[in-house]
Amino acid sequence: MSLEGLQYYFIAYDYDTNNIFAIPTKDLKDDTIIAAFEGVFNDLKEKGYTPKFNVTDNQATGPIE
């Protein structure tokens, strides 16, 4: 656990940019995972990349679709 109380990581990989994102999170709740996903998506979008396909594991799979 970090000093900020963050215990988990949301990991995302973007194939086009060959970039790995590691976003620290406090828990694995749907809202937290969705916020991390949106952060990665928005970061890519700001840089001119728009993801068109994503693959998720079993954490928050339904809400991200």
Gaussian input, Z-matrix of N, CA and C with variables (Angstrom, degrees):
# hf/3-21g

backbone

0 1
 N
 C     1     B1
 C     2     B2     1     A1
 N     3     B3     2     A2     1     D1
 C     4     B4     3     A3     2     D2
 C     5     B5     4     A4     3     D3
 N     6     B6     5     A5     4     D4
 C     7     B7     6     A6     5     D5
 C     8     B8     7     A7     6     D6
 N     9     B9     8     A8     7     D7
 C    10    B10     9     A9     8     D8
 C    11    B11    10    A10     9     D9
 N    12    B12    11    A11    10    D10
 C    13    B13    12    A12    11    D11
 C    14    B14    13    A13    12    D12
 N    15    B15    14    A14    13    D13
 C    16    B16    15    A15    14    D14
 C    17    B17    16    A16    15    D15
 N    18    B18    17    A17    16    D16
 C    19    B19    18    A18    17    D17
 C    20    B20    19    A19    18    D18
 N    21    B21    20    A20    19    D19
 C    22    B22    21    A21    20    D20
 C    23    B23    22    A22    21    D21
 N    24    B24    23    A23    22    D22
 C    25    B25    24    A24    23    D23
 C    26    B26    25    A25    24    D24
 N    27    B27    26    A26    25    D25
 C    28    B28    27    A27    26    D26
 C    29    B29    28    A28    27    D27
 N    30    B30    29    A29    28    D28
 C    31    B31    30    A30    29    D29
 C    32    B32    31    A31    30    D30
 N    33    B33    32    A32    31    D31
 C    34    B34    33    A33    32    D32
 C    35    B35    34    A34    33    D33
 N    36    B36    35    A35    34    D34
 C    37    B37    36    A36    35    D35
 C    38    B38    37    A37    36    D36
 N    39    B39    38    A38    37    D37
 C    40    B40    39    A39    38    D38
 C    41    B41    40    A40    39    D39
 N    42    B42    41    A41    40    D40
 C    43    B43    42    A42    41    D41
 C    44    B44    43    A43    42    D42
 N    45    B45    44    A44    43    D43
 C    46    B46    45    A45    44    D44
 C    47    B47    46    A46    45    D45
 N    48    B48    47    A47    46    D46
 C    49    B49    48    A48    47    D47
 C    50    B50    49    A49    48    D48
 N    51    B51    50    A50    49    D49
 C    52    B52    51    A51    50    D50
 C    53    B53    52    A52    51    D51
 N    54    B54    53    A53    52    D52
 C    55    B55    54    A54    53    D53
 C    56    B56    55    A55    54    D54
 N    57    B57    56    A56    55    D55
 C    58    B58    57    A57    56    D56
 C    59    B59    58    A58    57    D57
 N    60    B60    59    A59    58    D58
 C    61    B61    60    A60    59    D59
 C    62    B62    61    A61    60    D60
 N    63    B63    62    A62    61    D61
 C    64    B64    63    A63    62    D62
 C    65    B65    64    A64    63    D63
 N    66    B66    65    A65    64    D64
 C    67    B67    66    A66    65    D65
 C    68    B68    67    A67    66    D66
 N    69    B69    68    A68    67    D67
 C    70    B70    69    A69    68    D68
 C    71    B71    70    A70    69    D69
 N    72    B72    71    A71    70    D70
 C    73    B73    72    A72    71    D71
 C    74    B74    73    A73    72    D72
 N    75    B75    74    A74    73    D73
 C    76    B76    75    A75    74    D74
 C    77    B77    76    A76    75    D75
 N    78    B78    77    A77    76    D76
 C    79    B79    78    A78    77    D77
 C    80    B80    79    A79    78    D78
 N    81    B81    80    A80    79    D79
 C    82    B82    81    A81    80    D80
 C    83    B83    82    A82    81    D81
 N    84    B84    83    A83    82    D82
 C    85    B85    84    A84    83    D83
 C    86    B86    85    A85    84    D84
 N    87    B87    86    A86    85    D85
 C    88    B88    87    A87    86    D86
 C    89    B89    88    A88    87    D87
 N    90    B90    89    A89    88    D88
 C    91    B91    90    A90    89    D89
 C    92    B92    91    A91    90    D90
 N    93    B93    92    A92    91    D91
 C    94    B94    93    A93    92    D92
 C    95    B95    94    A94    93    D93
 N    96    B96    95    A95    94    D94
 C    97    B97    96    A96    95    D95
 C    98    B98    97    A97    96    D96
 N    99    B99    98    A98    97    D97
 C   100   B100    99    A99    98    D98
 C   101   B101   100   A100    99    D99
 N   102   B102   101   A101   100   D100
 C   103   B103   102   A102   101   D101
 C   104   B104   103   A103   102   D102
 N   105   B105   104   A104   103   D103
 C   106   B106   105   A105   104   D104
 C   107   B107   106   A106   105   D105
 N   108   B108   107   A107   106   D106
 C   109   B109   108   A108   107   D107
 C   110   B110   109   A109   108   D108
 N   111   B111   110   A110   109   D109
 C   112   B112   111   A111   110   D110
 C   113   B113   112   A112   111   D111
 N   114   B114   113   A113   112   D112
 C   115   B115   114   A114   113   D113
 C   116   B116   115   A115   114   D114
 N   117   B117   116   A116   115   D115
 C   118   B118   117   A117   116   D116
 C   119   B119   118   A118   117   D117
 N   120   B120   119   A119   118   D118
 C   121   B121   120   A120   119   D119
 C   122   B122   121   A121   120   D120
 N   123   B123   122   A122   121   D121
 C   124   B124   123   A123   122   D122
 C   125   B125   124   A124   123   D123
 N   126   B126   125   A125   124   D124
 C   127   B127   126   A126   125   D125
 C   128   B128   127   A127   126   D126
 N   129   B129   128   A128   127   D127
 C   130   B130   129   A129   128   D128
 C   131   B131   130   A130   129   D129
 N   132   B132   131   A131   130   D130
 C   133   B133   132   A132   131   D131
 C   134   B134   133   A133   132   D132
 N   135   B135   134   A134   133   D133
 C   136   B136   135   A135   134   D134
 C   137   B137   136   A136   135   D135
 N   138   B138   137   A137   136   D136
 C   139   B139   138   A138   137   D137
 C   140   B140   139   A139   138   D138
 N   141   B141   140   A140   139   D139
 C   142   B142   141   A141   140   D140
 C   143   B143   142   A142   141   D141
 N   144   B144   143   A143   142   D142
 C   145   B145   144   A144   143   D143
 C   146   B146   145   A145   144   D144
 N   147   B147   146   A146   145   D145
 C   148   B148   147   A147   146   D146
 C   149   B149   148   A148   147   D147
 N   150   B150   149   A149   148   D148
 C   151   B151   150   A150   149   D149
 C   152   B152   151   A151   150   D150
 N   153   B153   152   A152   151   D151
 C   154   B154   153   A153   152   D152
 C   155   B155   154   A154   153   D153
 N   156   B156   155   A155   154   D154
 C   157   B157   156   A156   155   D155
 C   158   B158   157   A157   156   D156
 N   159   B159   158   A158   157   D157
 C   160   B160   159   A159   158   D158
 C   161   B161   160   A160   159   D159
 N   162   B162   161   A161   160   D160
 C   163   B163   162   A162   161   D161
 C   164   B164   163   A163   162   D162
 N   165   B165   164   A164   163   D163
 C   166   B166   165   A165   164   D164
 C   167   B167   166   A166   165   D165
 N   168   B168   167   A167   166   D166
 C   169   B169   168   A168   167   D167
 C   170   B170   169   A169   168   D168
 N   171   B171   170   A170   169   D169
 C   172   B172   171   A171   170   D170
 C   173   B173   172   A172   171   D171
 N   174   B174   173   A173   172   D172
 C   175   B175   174   A174   173   D173
 C   176   B176   175   A175   174   D174
 N   177   B177   176   A176   175   D175
 C   178   B178   177   A177   176   D176
 C   179   B179   178   A178   177   D177
 N   180   B180   179   A179   178   D178
 C   181   B181   180   A180   179   D179
 C   182   B182   181   A181   180   D180
 N   183   B183   182   A182   181   D181
 C   184   B184   183   A183   182   D182
 C   185   B185   184   A184   183   D183
 N   186   B186   185   A185   184   D184
 C   187   B187   186   A186   185   D185
 C   188   B188   187   A187   186   D186
 N   189   B189   188   A188   187   D187
 C   190   B190   189   A189   188   D188
 C   191   B191   190   A190   189   D189
 N   192   B192   191   A191   190   D190
 C   193   B193   192   A192   191   D191
 C   194   B194   193   A193   192   D192

   B1=1.4456
   B2=1.5288
   B3=1.3205
   B4=1.4640
   B5=1.5273
   B6=1.3055
   B7=1.4630
   B8=1.5155
   B9=1.3290
   B10=1.4678
   B11=1.5237
   B12=1.3186
   B13=1.4570
   B14=1.5205
   B15=1.3164
   B16=1.4557
   B17=1.5241
   B18=1.3264
   B19=1.4568
   B20=1.5335
   B21=1.3202
   B22=1.4603
   B23=1.5241
   B24=1.3313
   B25=1.4556
   B26=1.5169
   B27=1.3208
   B28=1.4532
   B29=1.5246
   B30=1.3113
   B31=1.4604
   B32=1.5274
   B33=1.3284
   B34=1.4621
   B35=1.5246
   B36=1.3077
   B37=1.4640
   B38=1.5219
   B39=1.3242
   B40=1.4533
   B41=1.5200
   B42=1.3075
   B43=1.4562
   B44=1.5307
   B45=1.3297
   B46=1.4648
   B47=1.5281
   B48=1.3169
   B49=1.4662
   B50=1.5243
   B51=1.3332
   B52=1.4605
   B53=1.5328
   B54=1.3242
   B55=1.4644
   B56=1.5235
   B57=1.3176
   B58=1.4595
   B59=1.5191
   B60=1.3175
   B61=1.4604
   B62=1.5237
   B63=1.3136
   B64=1.4648
   B65=1.5249
   B66=1.3345
   B67=1.4522
   B68=1.5284
   B69=1.3397
   B70=1.4673
   B71=1.5286
   B72=1.3236
   B73=1.4671
   B74=1.5196
   B75=1.3265
   B76=1.4651
   B77=1.5253
   B78=1.3484
   B79=1.4633
   B80=1.5197
   B81=1.3174
   B82=1.4590
   B83=1.5240
   B84=1.3099
   B85=1.4664
   B86=1.5267
   B87=1.3285
   B88=1.4609
   B89=1.5205
   B90=1.3317
   B91=1.4647
   B92=1.5239
   B93=1.3075
   B94=1.4590
   B95=1.5245
   B96=1.3295
   B97=1.4595
   B98=1.5262
   B99=1.3209
   B100=1.4664
   B101=1.5211
   B102=1.3242
   B103=1.4722
   B104=1.5237
   B105=1.3192
   B106=1.4625
   B107=1.5304
   B108=1.3250
   B109=1.4615
   B110=1.5327
   B111=1.3248
   B112=1.4643
   B113=1.5270
   B114=1.3268
   B115=1.4535
   B116=1.5150
   B117=1.3176
   B118=1.4676
   B119=1.5302
   B120=1.3185
   B121=1.4627
   B122=1.5289
   B123=1.3275
   B124=1.4626
   B125=1.5224
   B126=1.3228
   B127=1.4637
   B128=1.5252
   B129=1.3287
   B130=1.4602
   B131=1.5280
   B132=1.3287
   B133=1.4645
   B134=1.5319
   B135=1.3277
   B136=1.4705
   B137=1.5251
   B138=1.3235
   B139=1.4628
   B140=1.5239
   B141=1.3347
   B142=1.4533
   B143=1.5151
   B144=1.3153
   B145=1.4558
   B146=1.5156
   B147=1.3217
   B148=1.4588
   B149=1.5232
   B150=1.3236
   B151=1.4600
   B152=1.5277
   B153=1.3117
   B154=1.4615
   B155=1.5286
   B156=1.3080
   B157=1.4573
   B158=1.5170
   B159=1.3274
   B160=1.4618
   B161=1.5187
   B162=1.2998
   B163=1.4572
   B164=1.5138
   B165=1.3189
   B166=1.4619
   B167=1.5137
   B168=1.3336
   B169=1.4585
   B170=1.5261
   B171=1.2866
   B172=1.4659
   B173=1.5317
   B174=1.3311
   B175=1.4540
   B176=1.5226
   B177=1.3253
   B178=1.4702
   B179=1.5149
   B180=1.3219
   B181=1.4565
   B182=1.5281
   B183=1.3029
   B184=1.4620
   B185=1.5020
   B186=1.3263
   B187=1.4663
   B188=1.5244
   B189=1.3110
   B190=1.4724
   B191=1.5192
   B192=1.3135
   B193=1.4595
   B194=1.4871
   A1=109.05
   A2=115.59
   A3=120.01
   A4=110.79
   A5=116.10
   A6=120.47
   A7=111.84
   A8=117.24
   A9=121.91
   A10=112.30
   A11=118.72
   A12=122.38
   A13=113.58
   A14=117.62
   A15=121.07
   A16=109.34
   A17=115.04
   A18=119.35
   A19=113.31
   A20=118.10
   A21=121.89
   A22=110.50
   A23=115.93
   A24=122.62
   A25=109.67
   A26=115.00
   A27=121.69
   A28=105.29
   A29=117.01
   A30=121.84
   A31=108.76
   A32=115.86
   A33=121.17
   A34=108.22
   A35=115.01
   A36=120.90
   A37=108.40
   A38=117.03
   A39=121.80
   A40=108.22
   A41=115.60
   A42=121.65
   A43=111.76
   A44=117.34
   A45=120.92
   A46=112.66
   A47=117.32
   A48=120.70
   A49=112.33
   A50=116.80
   A51=122.64
   A52=110.69
   A53=114.95
   A54=121.46
   A55=110.03
   A56=115.79
   A57=122.09
   A58=107.75
   A59=115.82
   A60=122.11
   A61=108.18
   A62=117.57
   A63=122.90
   A64=106.76
   A65=115.86
   A66=122.21
   A67=108.65
   A68=118.76
   A69=119.36
   A70=110.76
   A71=116.50
   A72=121.75
   A73=110.27
   A74=115.17
   A75=120.13
   A76=112.85
   A77=116.52
   A78=120.15
   A79=109.38
   A80=116.46
   A81=121.33
   A82=112.21
   A83=117.26
   A84=120.89
   A85=110.13
   A86=115.44
   A87=120.70
   A88=112.49
   A89=117.44
   A90=120.78
   A91=111.95
   A92=116.99
   A93=121.72
   A94=111.10
   A95=116.59
   A96=121.31
   A97=110.44
   A98=116.94
   A99=121.29
   A100=110.50
   A101=117.65
   A102=120.77
   A103=110.69
   A104=118.04
   A105=121.50
   A106=110.48
   A107=116.74
   A108=121.68
   A109=110.30
   A110=116.45
   A111=120.34
   A112=111.17
   A113=117.02
   A114=120.62
   A115=111.82
   A116=116.80
   A117=121.30
   A118=109.52
   A119=117.01
   A120=121.78
   A121=110.57
   A122=117.20
   A123=121.23
   A124=111.70
   A125=117.01
   A126=120.64
   A127=110.51
   A128=116.46
   A129=120.04
   A130=111.18
   A131=115.76
   A132=120.42
   A133=111.09
   A134=117.48
   A135=121.56
   A136=111.35
   A137=116.36
   A138=120.82
   A139=112.75
   A140=116.68
   A141=120.66
   A142=116.11
   A143=118.51
   A144=122.49
   A145=109.00
   A146=116.31
   A147=120.27
   A148=108.58
   A149=117.02
   A150=119.48
   A151=110.71
   A152=116.20
   A153=121.31
   A154=112.59
   A155=116.60
   A156=121.15
   A157=108.51
   A158=116.89
   A159=118.92
   A160=110.19
   A161=114.70
   A162=122.81
   A163=106.37
   A164=116.88
   A165=120.80
   A166=110.08
   A167=114.95
   A168=118.17
   A169=107.60
   A170=117.99
   A171=120.29
   A172=114.32
   A173=119.59
   A174=121.79
   A175=109.29
   A176=118.29
   A177=123.91
   A178=113.08
   A179=117.33
   A180=120.23
   A181=111.62
   A182=117.97
   A183=121.67
   A184=114.23
   A185=119.11
   A186=120.39
   A187=114.44
   A188=120.23
   A189=121.56
   A190=111.43
   A191=118.93
   A192=121.45
   A193=108.57
   D1=136.20
   D2=179.50
   D3=-82.64
   D4=170.36
   D5=178.09
   D6=-63.67
   D7=-25.60
   D8=178.66
   D9=-84.13
   D10=-0.07
   D11=179.52
   D12=85.15
   D13=14.62
   D14=179.95
   D15=-91.60
   D16=130.61
   D17=-171.76
   D18=-120.91
   D19=-15.99
   D20=-174.92
   D21=-126.00
   D22=170.23
   D23=174.66
   D24=-128.94
   D25=140.11
   D26=167.92
   D27=-98.72
   D28=119.25
   D29=-177.85
   D30=-108.14
   D31=130.78
   D32=176.85
   D33=-134.63
   D34=144.05
   D35=177.43
   D36=-123.78
   D37=130.27
   D38=175.60
   D39=-106.17
   D40=117.63
   D41=-175.67
   D42=-65.78
   D43=-44.64
   D44=-175.68
   D45=-62.14
   D46=-40.50
   D47=-178.35
   D48=-96.02
   D49=-7.51
   D50=-176.70
   D51=56.11
   D52=41.47
   D53=-176.67
   D54=-111.56
   D55=136.64
   D56=175.22
   D57=-107.90
   D58=125.39
   D59=177.68
   D60=-103.41
   D61=131.65
   D62=175.11
   D63=-125.59
   D64=102.47
   D65=-175.81
   D66=-103.81
   D67=117.19
   D68=177.31
   D69=-68.58
   D70=138.31
   D71=178.81
   D72=-132.68
   D73=158.03
   D74=-178.11
   D75=-83.92
   D76=-26.85
   D77=-178.41
   D78=-156.49
   D79=-174.78
   D80=-178.75
   D81=-112.25
   D82=23.79
   D83=179.24
   D84=-69.91
   D85=154.00
   D86=-178.18
   D87=-52.24
   D88=-46.84
   D89=-177.37
   D90=-60.71
   D91=-39.37
   D92=-179.72
   D93=-68.17
   D94=-44.29
   D95=179.34
   D96=-64.87
   D97=-42.31
   D98=179.58
   D99=-63.69
   D100=-40.89
   D101=178.78
   D102=-63.32
   D103=-41.39
   D104=178.37
   D105=-65.99
   D106=-42.09
   D107=177.97
   D108=-61.08
   D109=-46.09
   D110=179.69
   D111=-63.95
   D112=-35.12
   D113=177.24
   D114=-63.02
   D115=-43.96
   D116=177.74
   D117=-65.30
   D118=-45.75
   D119=-179.39
   D120=-59.96
   D121=-45.55
   D122=-179.59
   D123=-66.84
   D124=-37.32
   D125=177.79
   D126=-62.20
   D127=-44.59
   D128=178.13
   D129=-65.21
   D130=-41.06
   D131=-178.92
   D132=-63.50
   D133=-39.40
   D134=178.58
   D135=-63.01
   D136=-28.15
   D137=-178.98
   D138=-93.52
   D139=7.66
   D140=175.43
   D141=93.96
   D142=9.03
   D143=178.63
   D144=-110.94
   D145=134.39
   D146=177.79
   D147=-121.78
   D148=105.38
   D149=178.13
   D150=-60.85
   D151=136.63
   D152=-179.41
   D153=-113.95
   D154=-11.69
   D155=-176.42
   D156=-146.25
   D157=134.53
   D158=176.06
   D159=-136.44
   D160=150.09
   D161=176.82
   D162=-123.14
   D163=131.05
   D164=-179.58
   D165=-121.84
   D166=161.08
   D167=172.25
   D168=-88.22
   D169=-155.17
   D170=-174.03
   D171=-83.61
   D172=2.47
   D173=178.47
   D174=-89.51
   D175=114.07
   D176=176.19
   D177=59.68
   D178=33.04
   D179=-178.91
   D180=-62.09
   D181=-44.74
   D182=-179.34
   D183=-61.07
   D184=-53.52
   D185=-177.40
   D186=-65.05
   D187=-26.65
   D188=-177.87
   D189=-79.78
   D190=-25.09
   D191=-177.09
   D192=-51.78

